Amino acid sequence: MHNKEPHILLVNDDGIFAPGLAALNEALQGLGKISIVAPATEKSAVGHAITLSDPLRIYDFHKNGSFFGIAVHGTPADCVKLAVSALLDEPVDMVVSGINLGSNTGLNVIYSGTVSAATEGTLLGIPSFAVSLATYKNPNFAPAMRFARKTAEKVLEQGLPQGTLLNINVPNLADENAIAGVMVTEQSKARWQETFDRRVDPKERVYYWMGGYKVEMDEALVKDDTAVRNGYISVTPVQFDLTDYQQIAAIQKLNLLY
């Protein structure tokens, strides 16, 4: 991409202490200079939120006695903005977000802090991709690490289309050889169905704890969620022009007046 050593920014939404971020850092060693700027606490499902009403406090985060990265009391999008505009001395050549615990397929991309970090990189004109592992327990990071490295090599060499990021989801399989292949997919309609557990605290105040479960759709194999469930690594090109062009004429027919 340049004659100089590429500069890679790593970020996530599970927090700077998350094992997935450490796995991603390990996977990309040797590809260039790596900088890590990630949330100080877990920021899952915050979407593309940015912090306007509070200061963005930062601190150096150490792991095993060595400097690991900069922790930010903010969102994933905050981390990318702050890293690129204020914290890092050199321009960033690529943003990689992950490795997230839990898939980011279907409508989850709207809520995902992992995807939003890559989105922010893309909005800033930096080739970016997000990597998620489809499990919340007993993760085998090895396939996601291997694929993240291969993808990073390709992106550094060839770039990505302007305004497009890659949303990658990897099935959690104990045997790396069980991966069925790589499929370029479309976003599915799979969604999260919320449940709300009503509770009462010791002062008799009512509160709710949100949980839920994934609603899987009966969709074609080319859809991201279906592909992952069938053992494929899903790679979805994502862009954020939300205009529904096919419906412009229909809305014009409403003859909205002022």
N, C-alpha and C positions, 0 to 999 in steps of 0.2 A: 504493500500500500504506500509506504514511504521508504526512503533509504534509511531513515532513522529507525530505531527500535519502536515498534508499535506500543502505544499506551492504552491499556485496557482497564476500564472501570468496572468493578464488581459491586453489585448491590443486591438486596433482597427485601422481603417483607417479614420474614420470620425472626429477624433480629440479628445483630452482628455476632451473637454467640451461637447461632444455629449451626448444626452439623452439616447441613446442605451447603451453606456458604463456604465452610472450610473445605468440603469436598470439591466444590467448584474451583476454589483457589488452587487446590492441589492439581486438579485436572488441567489447568491452563498454564502451569509453570513452564517456562522456557519459550513461550510464544511472544513475550514482550514484557515491558514494565507493567506490573499490576498494582493498581491502587484500589483499596477497599473503603467505601464510604456507605454505611448501612445504618438502619434505625437502631437506636439504643435499646428499644423494647420491641416486642412483637407488634407488627402493624398489618396483620392479615386483614384482607377484605376492606381496606380503607379506600380502595379505588384510586382515583387520580387526585385525591385531596392534597391541598397544600396548606401550609401553616401561615396565617396572616395575623392572628391575634396574640401570639406568644413568640418570644425569642427562640431562635434555633440554637440551642446550647449544644456544644460538642465536647468530646473528650477522646484522648487516645486510648484505644482498646488493645490490651496485651493478651497474648495467649501463650502459655508455656514459657513465660518470662520474656517473650519477644514481641515487638510491635506488630500488630496484625492489621489494624486499620483505624479509621476514624468513626466513632459512634455519634449519631445525630439524634437529638430528641425531636424527631419530626417524622414525616412520612417518607415512603420510598421516592415519590416524586420530588420532595424537598431535598433528599440526599443527592439526586442527580443534578438538580438545579444548583445546589450549593457547591457540590464538587466541581462542576464545570466552570461556574462563574467566580468562585471565591477560594476554594480550598486547594486546588491542584495547580501546580506551577506550569505544567505542560498540557497542551491540547489533548483531548481524549479521542482516540481513533475508533474505539468500539465500547459499547456498554453491554454487559451480560448480567442478567438478573436471575437469581436462583441459588442453588437448586431448591425449589419450593417443595415442601411436604404437602401433598394433596394436588390433584389434577386441577388445571385451569382450562377446562373445556366448556363448550356451550356458552350459555349466558353468564357463566362465572367470570368471563373476561371483563365484564362491566365492573365487577366488584374487586377484582384481583389487584393487590398492590404489587405483586410480582410482575404482571403484565404492564402495569402502569409505569413502573420504573423504566422498562424498555420503551414504552410509549414516549416518555419524557425525553429519553435519549434521541429517539427518532424525530420528535418535534424540534430538537436542537440541531438536527442535521447530522447526527452521529449514527452509523450503522449499529443496530441493537437487536438483541434477541433475548427471550425469556425461556427458562427451562424449569419444568415441573415434573415431579415424580408422583405417580398415581397411587399414593398410599399415605396413611397417617401413622402407621406402625410397622415395625420390622422393615425399614427401608434397605434396599440394596442399591446403593448409589452408583455402583460400578458401570452399569449400562448408560446411565445419564451422564456420568463423567466422561466416558469414552465418546459419546455422541456430541457432547458440548465441545470437547476439544476439536473434533473433526469439523464441526460447524464453525467454530471460531477460526480455524485455519482457512476455510473457504471464504468466510466473510472478510477476513483481513486481506485476502488475496484478490477477491472479486467485488467486494462491497455488496450492497443491497439496493434495490430500487428506491429512489427518493420517496420518503413518506411511508415506507412499508417496513414493518418489523416482523420477526418470526416468533410465533408462539409455539413452543415445543413441549409436548407431553410424552412422557416415557412410562410404559407399563412397569409395574414393580414385579419383576420375575426373579426368582432365586437363581435361575440358570441363565446367564447372559446369552447362551446359544439358543434360548427359547424365543428370543425376539424374532417376530415373524418378518420384519423388514421395516423400511421407512416409507411412509405414505404422505404425500402432500395433500392436505385435507381442507375441507370447508368447515366453518364454525357450525356446530350443531345447535339444536334448540334445548338440549339437556339443561336442567335448571335445578336449583336448590329449593326444596320445600321446607319452609321454616316451621318450627314448633316453639311454643312459648310456655315454659314451666313457671307457673305462678307460685311464688314463695312469700314468706313473711319473716322479716328480720326480728331480732330480740326486742326491738322497740315497737313491734306491731305494725311496721310499715310494709306495705305490699311492694314487691319488686318482681321482675320477670327475668328469667335466664333463657336466652335464645339458643335453641339447638336446631336440629333438622336432619334431613336426609336428601340424597340426590335422587331426582326423578329422571330416570333414564328413558330415552325415547327410542321407538323402533324406527331407526333411520338407516340410511345406506352406509355401506362401509367407508365411503369417502368422507363421511362426517367425522370430526375429531374424536368425539366421545366413543363412537362405535369402533373406530380404528384402534384406539387404545385398549378397549375391552377385548379386542380380538388379537392383542399381542403386538400391534404395530406401534412404532414411534410415529407420532403425529406431528407434522410440521404445517402450521397454518399461517399463511401470509395475512397480516392484519394491517388495515389502514383506518384512519379515524375521520374520514369524511362521512358524516352520518346522514347526509342528504339522501332522501328516498327519491331518486330521480324519476322512477317509473310513476310516481304519484303526483308529480308537479302539475300535470294537466288536470288531474282529478281535483286537486285543491284549487286550481284556478277557476274551475267550474262552480266552486262554492260562491264565487262572486262576493268575496269579503269586502265590505265597504267601511269607510271611516266617516 
